[in-house]
Amino acid sequence: MQFTSEQRLDDGVTERGFTLGEIPGILWTPGSASASAPAPLILLGHPALGLHRMYPRLVARARQAAADGFATATIELPGCGDRPRWPAGEQARADLRRAKEAGEPIGDEIVDALVLPLVEEAVPEWQSALDALLSLPEIGGPVGYSGGVISIGIRLAVVEPRIVAAGLFAGSFIPRAMFEEARRVTIPLHVLLQWDDEGNDRQAALDLFDAFGSKEKSLHANMGGHTGVPQHAGEDAAGFFARHLR
């Protein structure tokens, strides 16, 4: 890991840009973080829209987490931002746009092509980032995962034992194969569902929640579309992580 930039935000949060090989990322640490009192870490997932475009929402989440004493970090997803183009992903997104514009149902083939290769590429990168982040003296366990592409969160919850709790956003397409993986998830889950999400199959989200194997799981459904998440939803998620990462 190589740090490429550093700035102190007005609330005392330190923001550092970094690269991990070709992968850019951002680390936020609260002003109280130090080598003698390392901060628990939350990995901030995000949609495949690029860190630059997602930055305002990511930094808001990071600052809220820092107020509760958590460090947060995120990395650029494959094929996004300034990373090399990913022809297969671009083709899948083009197929998705064409289906939507034609008013056609989004078939399993499109969803699988869009999501499964992304999961296969992104999850090992998140794990490598976690290796590097946990080597820093100001960062400690335990680790949580929050938001982003829900299938990435599912896979990480299955394969990464250092992640002990996850907050997932039911707002992306779900390949059928992920339902079987969901049955293997055992960590505590906090799942957010926007009831009128225009891009989300509500019944699929409910079926996925039912499939999760976790003994402790909660579903928080709010009225409104994809971008209409109420402020209290973030506060509820903060309480969830405070309970499980302390």
ChimeraX attribute file (.defattr): number of C-alpha atoms within 10 A of each C-alpha:
attribute: neighborCount
match mode: 1-to-1
recipient: residues
	/A:1	16
	/A:2	11
	/A:3	14
	/A:4	12
	/A:5	10
	/A:6	14
	/A:7	12
	/A:8	14
	/A:9	14
	/A:10	7
	/A:11	11
	/A:12	15
	/A:13	20
	/A:14	19
	/A:15	21
	/A:16	17
	/A:17	18
	/A:18	19
	/A:19	16
	/A:20	15
	/A:21	8
	/A:22	10
	/A:23	17
	/A:24	21
	/A:25	20
	/A:26	23
	/A:27	22
	/A:28	26
	/A:29	29
	/A:30	26
	/A:31	16
	/A:32	15
	/A:33	21
	/A:34	13
	/A:35	11
	/A:36	8
	/A:37	12
	/A:38	20
	/A:39	27
	/A:40	24
	/A:41	29
	/A:42	27
	/A:43	23
	/A:44	21
	/A:45	24
	/A:46	23
	/A:47	17
	/A:48	17
	/A:49	13
	/A:50	18
	/A:51	22
	/A:52	12
	/A:53	12
	/A:54	13
	/A:55	13
	/A:56	11
	/A:57	11
	/A:58	20
	/A:59	19
	/A:60	11
	/A:61	16
	/A:62	26
	/A:63	23
	/A:64	17
	/A:65	24
	/A:66	26
	/A:67	17
	/A:68	15
	/A:69	20
	/A:70	29
	/A:71	28
	/A:72	31
	/A:73	24
	/A:74	23
	/A:75	24
	/A:76	26
	/A:77	25
	/A:78	21
	/A:79	19
	/A:80	17
	/A:81	17
	/A:82	14
	/A:83	14
	/A:84	10
	/A:85	12
	/A:86	12
	/A:87	10
	/A:88	14
	/A:89	18
	/A:90	13
	/A:91	14
	/A:92	18
	/A:93	17
	/A:94	14
	/A:95	18
	/A:96	20
	/A:97	13
	/A:98	13
	/A:99	15
	/A:100	12
	/A:101	9
	/A:102	9
	/A:103	9
	/A:104	10
	/A:105	9
	/A:106	15
	/A:107	11
	/A:108	13
	/A:109	11
	/A:110	18
	/A:111	19
	/A:112	18
	/A:113	18
	/A:114	23
	/A:115	22
	/A:116	17
	/A:117	13
	/A:118	21
	/A:119	21
	/A:120	12
	/A:121	14
	/A:122	19
	/A:123	20
	/A:124	14
	/A:125	18
	/A:126	20
	/A:127	15
	/A:128	13
	/A:129	20
	/A:130	19
	/A:131	13
	/A:132	13
	/A:133	18
	/A:134	17
	/A:135	11
	/A:136	11
	/A:137	14
	/A:138	20
	/A:139	22
	/A:140	19
	/A:141	16
	/A:142	17
	/A:143	26
	/A:144	23
	/A:145	25
	/A:146	24
	/A:147	21
	/A:148	20
	/A:149	22
	/A:150	25
	/A:151	25
	/A:152	24
	/A:153	21
	/A:154	23
	/A:155	19
	/A:156	22
	/A:157	25
	/A:158	16
	/A:159	14
	/A:160	14
	/A:161	10
	/A:162	15
	/A:163	21
	/A:164	19
	/A:165	25
	/A:166	27
	/A:167	26
	/A:168	24
	/A:169	23
	/A:170	29
	/A:171	25
	/A:172	19
	/A:173	21
	/A:174	23
	/A:175	20
	/A:176	13
	/A:177	11
	/A:178	19
	/A:179	19
	/A:180	14
	/A:181	17
	/A:182	22
	/A:183	17
	/A:184	17
	/A:185	20
	/A:186	17
	/A:187	19
	/A:188	22
	/A:189	27
	/A:190	21
	/A:191	21
	/A:192	23
	/A:193	24
	/A:194	23
	/A:195	19
	/A:196	16
	/A:197	20
	/A:198	13
	/A:199	11
	/A:200	19
	/A:201	16
	/A:202	17
	/A:203	9
	/A:204	16
	/A:205	22
	/A:206	13
	/A:207	11
	/A:208	18
	/A:209	21
	/A:210	15
	/A:211	17
	/A:212	22
	/A:213	18
	/A:214	17
	/A:215	11
	/A:216	12
	/A:217	18
	/A:218	15
	/A:219	16
	/A:220	14
	/A:221	15
	/A:222	16
	/A:223	13
	/A:224	15
	/A:225	16
	/A:226	18
	/A:227	10
	/A:228	12
	/A:229	17
	/A:230	12
	/A:231	8
	/A:232	9
	/A:233	15
	/A:234	15
	/A:235	12
	/A:236	14
	/A:237	21
	/A:238	18
	/A:239	12
	/A:240	18
	/A:241	26
	/A:242	15
	/A:243	10
	/A:244	15
	/A:245	18
	/A:246	12
